[in-house]
Amino acid sequence: MTSDKKATMSKDLLSIPCITLDGQHKTVGDFAGKVLLVVNTASQCGFTPQYKGLEELWQTYRKQGLVVLGFPCNQFGNQEPGDTLDIVQFCEKNFGVTFPMFRKIDVNGELTHPLFAHLKKSAPGLFGSEKVKWNFTKFLVAPDGSVKRFAPLTKPADLAQEIEQAL
């Protein structure tokens, strides 16, 4: 038995399925041991320029173990109305996104994706609310499974210190 007391992500979290924009079936377990920055995104939102900052974080910290995961969502003001191809083309053309992007999901309501259900429960928002309030809410998941939530107003660059600590 080792004396290492460092926890790891739970099996429940690791088994959550996700489908990339290009149709690859993944689980959170494919990113085990990494620091994850999970973000619900949208192409027609006032926060959409944050794609650039997210890509910069990905390029800066990916070799150290950061993975940015983008999950398009159309639940806020119909700001992600396009289909998978529209989303791919928009992200690549306008922001040069190369970090993993996934199929459009719901982050609230009856059809909430299991990953976001887990993240919201692990890191409630203001006044204990588990609801995601808007696009570009960010969840930073450490390799031990601990989760921190950041509001849409938090710019990606403002997360650098938190990411460095988690790495």
N, C-alpha and C positions, 0 to 999 in steps of 0.2 A: 504494500500500500504506500502510495506516495504522500508527501506532506503538502503537495500543491492543493491549496484550498480554492483556487480559481474555478468559478462555476462556468458552465458552458450553456449555450442556447438549449432550450427545452426541446424534446423530441417533437412535441406538438408544433412548435414554431418551425422547426426544421422540415417538417413534412408538408407544410402548406404549399400547394401547387400554384404555379404562375405560368402564363403563356406569353412568350415574347411577341413583339410586333411581327417578327418573321415566322411565327408559328412553332417555335421550339418550346417543348414542355420542360419546365424547370421546377425545382422546389427551392425554398429558402435554404435548404441544406446544401445546395450547390454553391452557396456563398458562406458556408460555415467557416468560422475562424477569421472572418473579415469584419471590418467595421462597415455597417450599412447605413446609407443615407437614403431613406425611402421618402418619396415625394409624390403627392397627387398633382398632376400637371394639367394644363389646358393651353390650347393654341391661341385662343382669342380673349385672354385675360389681361388685365392691367399688370399682372405679375409675370406674364409670359417672358419678358426679357431676362428673367432669372435663369432661363435655360443656359444662357451664356455663362453665368456664374457657377451653375452646377457643373457644366462641362469643364470649367477652369479647375474646380475642386477635384473632379475626376482625373484630369490630366496631372495635377500637382501631386495627389496623394495615392493614386491607384497602385503604384509600385510598392508603397508602404502598407497596402492592405485595405484601402477604402474602395467600396463599390457603391456608386450612385445608382439607384433603381427608380426609374420614372414610371408612374402609373397614370395614364390619361383618365380623366373623369369628366363627365358631362353633367354633373349634378348641380353645378353652380352657374346660373345664368346662361345655360346652353352654350358654354364657352369652349366646348370640345365636340362640335357637331359632326366632324368628319369621320370617315371610316379609317380603317387601319392604314391603307395606302396614303390617304391624305395626311395622316399624322406623321408617318415616316418621312414623306416628302417635305412637309413643313419643318420638322425638326432638323433634318439634314441641310436643307437649303438655307434656312434662316439663321440657324445657330450652330451648325456643324456638330450636332449631337452624336457622340459615339458611345456614351454610356448605355447600359442595358435599358431598353424601354419595353414596356409590356402592353398587352391588350387593354383596351378601355374597360374600366371597372366602376363599381359603385363603392363609395367609401362610407356612406350612411344608409340607413333604412334596412328593409327586409333582405335586400340582396347584397349587403355589405360583403366585400371580399374578405375571406378569413384572415388575411394578413393585416388588413386595416382593423378588423375587429380586435385582433390580438394587440396591435399597437395602441389603439385607443384605450383599451382596458389597462394596459401597462403604463401608459403615460397620459392620464386625463388632462384636459385643457383647463382653462380658467374656471374657477369655482367647481372643479371636479367633473365638468362636462366631458363626456366621452365623444361627443359629436365633433366631426371635422367641420370647421366653420366656413372654409373657403379653399380655393385652389392654392397650390404651393405651400400647404402645411407640410412641415418636414419632421421626420422621425429619425433620430440618430440611434442606431442599435449597436451596442458594443458587442464584442465577441462573447462576453458572458451572458448576453441576452438582456441586459439592462437597457431601458429605452428612455430617451429624452425627446420632448416635443418642442417644436419651434413654430411660431406663428408665420403666416404668409408674409408679413411685413419684414421678417428677419431675412436679410440678404444672405445669399450663400457665402460670400466672403466673411461675413460675421461669424460663421461656424468654424473657421479655421482652427482656432484655439481648442474648441471642443473636440474637433476631429483629431487633432494632434494628441490630446490627452487620451482619447479612446484608442489610438493606435499604440 
